[in-house]
């Protein structure tokens, strides 16, 4: 079987943890920040684990993580 190409856009957006989970950054934190509360903006800075419904799709995009 030939090697699978890594999707470079996905490789920049997702990282994998030591236990094999895939981590992502949260959206909605780049502009129109005046109407968002300080608490909301602070929580958007944190990274979060990819949901189980999207895990299979993203795992295919970054096969050699």
TORZA-761486 format. One record per residue: chain; x, y, z of N, C-alpha, C in turn. Coordinates in steps of 0.1 Angstrom, whole numbers, always signed. Layout:
BEGIN
PT  cadena    n_u    n_v    n_w   ca_u   ca_v   ca_w    c_u    c_v    c_w
PT       A      X      Y      Z      X      Y      Z      X      Y      Z
...
***
This chain:
BEGIN
PT  cadena    n_u    n_v    n_w   ca_u   ca_v   ca_w    c_u    c_v    c_w
PT       A     +8    -12     +0     +0     +0     +0     +9    +13     +0
PT       A     +5    +23     -8    +12    +35     -8    +10    +43     +5
PT       A    +19    +52     +8    +18    +60    +20     +6    +70    +18
PT       A     +0    +74    +29    -11    +84    +28     -6    +98    +31
PT       A    -10   +107    +22     -6   +121    +24    -13   +127    +36
PT       A     -6   +134    +44    -12   +142    +55    -18   +154    +50
PT       A    -30   +158    +54    -36   +170    +50    -29   +181    +58
PT       A    -22   +190    +51    -13   +200    +58    -21   +210    +66
PT       A    -33   +214    +61    -41   +223    +68    -46   +217    +82
PT       A    -49   +205    +82    -54   +198    +94    -42   +196   +103
PT       A    -30   +193    +98    -18   +191   +106    -15   +203   +114
PT       A    -17   +215   +109    -15   +228   +115    -25   +231   +126
PT       A    -37   +226   +124    -48   +229   +133    -50   +219   +145
PT       A    -46   +207   +143    -48   +197   +153    -35   +191   +158
PT       A    -34   +188   +171    -23   +181   +177    -28   +169   +184
PT       A    -19   +159   +186    -23   +148   +194    -16   +147   +207
PT       A    -24   +142   +217    -18   +142   +231    -11   +129   +233
PT       A     -4   +127   +244     +3   +115   +247     -6   +103   +247
PT       A    -18   +104   +251    -27    +93   +252    -34    +90   +239
PT       A    -32    +98   +229    -37    +96   +215    -50   +104   +212
PT       A    -54   +112   +221    -66   +121   +218    -61   +132   +209
PT       A    -71   +138   +201    -67   +149   +192    -73   +162   +199
PT       A    -64   +172   +199    -67   +185   +205    -69   +195   +195
PT       A    -78   +205   +197    -80   +216   +187    -81   +229   +195
PT       A    -80   +240   +188    -83   +253   +194    -97   +257   +191
PT       A   -103   +266   +199   -116   +270   +198   -118   +281   +188
PT       A   -129   +282   +181   -132   +292   +171   -138   +304   +178
PT       A   -141   +315   +170   -148   +327   +174   -139   +336   +184
PT       A   -126   +336   +182   -118   +344   +191   -109   +354   +184
PT       A   -112   +356   +171   -103   +365   +163   -107   +379   +162
PT       A   -120   +381   +160   -125   +395   +158   -140   +396   +164
PT       A   -145   +408   +164   -158   +412   +170   -157   +407   +185
PT       A   -147   +412   +192   -145   +408   +206   -152   +417   +216
PT       A   -156   +428   +212   -162   +438   +221   -175   +433   +228
PT       A   -183   +426   +220   -196   +421   +226   -194   +408   +234
PT       A   -182   +402   +233   -180   +390   +241   -175   +393   +255
PT       A   -179   +386   +265   -175   +388   +278   -161   +384   +280
PT       A   -155   +389   +291   -141   +386   +294   -139   +371   +297
PT       A   -149   +366   +304   -149   +351   +307   -150   +343   +295
PT       A   -158   +347   +286   -160   +339   +273   -147   +340   +265
PT       A   -141   +352   +264   -128   +353   +257   -117   +345   +263
PT       A   -117   +345   +276   -106   +337   +283   -108   +322   +281
PT       A   -120   +317   +281   -123   +303   +278   -120   +299   +264
PT       A   -122   +309   +254   -119   +306   +240   -104   +304   +238
PT       A    -95   +309   +247    -81   +307   +245    -76   +293   +248
PT       A    -84   +286   +256    -80   +272   +260    -83   +263   +248
PT       A    -75   +252   +248    -77   +242   +237    -86   +232   +243
PT       A    -92   +224   +234   -102   +214   +238   -100   +201   +230
PT       A   -105   +190   +235   -104   +177   +228   -115   +176   +217
PT       A   -111   +171   +206   -121   +169   +195   -132   +160   +199
PT       A   -144   +163   +195   -156   +155   +198   -155   +141   +192
PT       A   -161   +132   +198   -160   +118   +193   -167   +116   +179
PT       A   -177   +125   +176   -184   +124   +163   -175   +128   +152
PT       A   -164   +137   +154   -155   +141   +144   -142   +134   +144
PT       A   -140   +126   +154   -126   +120   +156   -122   +112   +144
PT       A   -130   +103   +139   -127    +94   +128   -122   +102   +115
PT       A   -130   +113   +112   -127   +121   +101   -113   +128   +102
PT       A   -110   +133   +114    -98   +141   +116    -86   +131   +117
PT       A    -88   +119   +122    -78   +109   +123    -73   +105   +109
PT       A    -82   +105    +99    -79   +102    +85    -70   +113    +79
PT       A    -73   +125    +83    -66   +136    +77    -51   +137    +82
PT       A    -49   +133    +95    -35   +133   +100    -32   +119   +105
PT       A    -28   +110    +95    -26    +96    +98    -13    +93   +106
PT       A     -3   +102   +105    +10    +99   +111    +13   +108   +123
PT       A     +3   +111   +131     +5   +121   +142    +13   +116   +153
***
